[in-house]
Amino acid sequence: MEHKYVDEYFASGKLMLSSFERFAMHADEQRLDSNEGKTYLIHRTAENGGQTLLVEADFGHDAYILCGSLLPSLELMSAFGADSGIVIKNPLAFADSISKSLRGFTRGYDGPCSYQLRRIIEHDFGWLELGPNTETEDLSRFDQVVLKETLDKLVSPDVYFLKSFAYVSQAEWRFVWIVDHVVTGNIVLNVPDSRQFCQRWESQGDVVAFGGGRV
């Protein structure tokens, strides 16, 4: 972050969360990703001669996002136009404190992003008795209970953490807050309680992960 935003956060707890919609609107290439939230869910098995179920899915319309890095460096800060930052010492407590300020919060996740050449989540659930077994049959005639159960298994928190391999140098750690309504753009919160789980990165002294000499 820029110093002014870090100062605001530690002074009042003011913090901005983003969204997948916002990621697609950024002007700079480090933050721009128009394919965030888009993925292919695949069930594929070799049983009984083979079976494949592929779903093109779009996620994140109900999610607020905060992005950080596991491998901070001066080079990465420069790429983002940043001159300061926040070190989150207790990620779980930090995320929980923010969830209390989000209207309609239902659940949350955090973890490292998975960088892929193609955004795909694939599982093998064995042979599924879906009903009609020809490519020409209408999907509406499939066993809807089995189909829904399979889709539910394919959908996992992983869908919120897929990123293009082009961004692998960011080593992103992501926080995801799911709410019960559609999310558009950014949201600015005042979350002073979250500050107790953080500190300025400058106060860490010589942090080995920050390359490029003393700062």
N, C-alpha and C positions, 0 to 999 in steps of 0.2 A: 504494500500500500504506500501511498504518499504520506509524508509526515503529518499533514494536516488532518487526515482521516484517522490516523493512529492517535493523535492528540485528542480528537473529538471522542474517540471510543473510550480512552482512559479517563477523560474528564467527565463524561456523562453516560457512557454506555451506548452511544449511538453507533449502530451497525447496519449495513445494507446487505440484504440477501438478494440473490439473483434468481433467474429462472431459465429453463431451456429456451423459451421464446426469446428472452433477452440475449442469449448466447448467439442466436442467429442474426442479431442486429448490430453486433459490435463492429466498429470500423477497423480495429487493428487485428492483424492475423493471429496473434497469440490468444485472443479471446473469442474470435469469430469461429463458430462451428455450427453450420446450418443443419447438420445431421444429428445433433444431440437428441437423444430420446427415440431415435429411429433404429429398429433392429429387425432381424429375422429370427423367429423362434422355430426350431426344427426338432421334430421327433423322427429318428431314423433307426431302423433295426434290420438285421439280416435274417431274422426268424421267418420261417415259412416262405422263403424266397425273397424276402425284403419288403419293407413298407416305409414310406416317407410321408410325413405331414409337415408342411411348411406354412408359416403364417408371417406375413409382413405386418409388423406392429409399430405403433407410435405411443410412446410413454412420456410422462413428465408434465402433462397439462395440470396436474394437481400437486406440483412439487416446488418448494423453495430450495435453493442451492447455495452453498458457500464452499468455495474452493481454496485449497492451500497446497503446500508442497512438502513432500518428505525429504527432498534434497535441495534445500535452499542454497542459492549461490548468488554472487554479485552479478554474474552473467544473466541469470534468470530474472533478477530484479530489474536489470537494465532493459531486458526485453519487454517487461511489463511497464516500464516507465516509473518504477517504484524506487523510493529511497529510504524506506523504513518497513516495518512489519510487526505482526503480532505473533508471539509464540504461545500456542495453546498447550498448557501443561497437563490438563485433564480433559481430553476430548469428550468423554461421555458426560461428565458433569456440565461441561460447557454447552453441549448440544441440548441437554435436558433443560437447562436454565432458559435457553432461547425458545424452546417449544412452549413454555408457559406463556409466552407473549404472542403466540400465533393463533389467530382465530381459526377454529375448526381443525386444529391439529389432531391427527389420528395415529400416526406412527412415524418413526424415523430410522434412518440408517446412516452409518458412516463407514468409510474404508477406502482403500486405495483403488484407483481406477484401473481398468483392464484395457490395455492398448492393443487394437486389432487392425489388421488390414481391411477386414470386413466385419461389420458388427453382427455377430451371429452367436446365439446361445443354442447349443444342441444337446439333446439327451436321447437315450435309448430306453424306452419303457417296455420293450418286448412287443410281441404281436398284439395289436389292439383290434378287437372285434367292433369295427365301426359301422357294419351294416353292408350296404352295396359295395361291391369290390371291382368296379370298373371305372375307368377314367371319365367315362361319359355320363355317369350318374350325377344327379343334382346333389350338391352338398346338403341341402335341406332334408334329404332323405336319410342322411347318416344318423346313427344313434346319438342323439343330442346330449344325453347324459354322459356317455363315454367321451364324446368330443369336448364337452365343457370340463370334465375332470382332467383330461389331457392338457388342455390349454391352461388350466389352473396350475398344473405341475410345471409347465414350461415357463410360466411367469414367475419370476423370483426377483429379489432386490438387485440381482446382477444387472437388470435392464437399465438401472439408473447410473451405472458406473462404466459403461462402455464408451471408449473414446477412440478416435482415429490414431493409428500408429504415428502419424505425422507430429503428434503432440507428446510423444513419449518422453522427451527431455524435461517436461514439466513435472514428472513424477507426482501427479496430483493425488492428494487426499481429499475426499469429498464428503460433505455433510448434506444429507437429504432430509427435508421435513415434508411429509405428506399431509395435505389438508383436505377438507371435504368440499372444496370448491375449485373452480378453474383459476389458475394463477397466470397473470399476465404482467410482464415487465418486472421491475424491482420493487422491493418493499424496504422501507427504512424503519428500524425498531429502536427503541430505547431499552436496553437490557443491561442495566448497571450490575445486576447480580452475577452476570457472566464474567465480569472483569477479574474476579477472584481466582479464576482458573487460567488466567493469561498473564503475560508480561511482555514488555517491549523486547524485540529481538536484540536491540542494542545493549540491554541490561544483562545479556548473557555473557558479555566479555568476549574473549576469543572463541568463537564457535568454529570448530574445525570445518564444518560443512560449507562455510562461506569462504569460497576461494577468492583469489585476487589481492591478497595482502590484508593488512590491518585496516579497519574502518572505524 
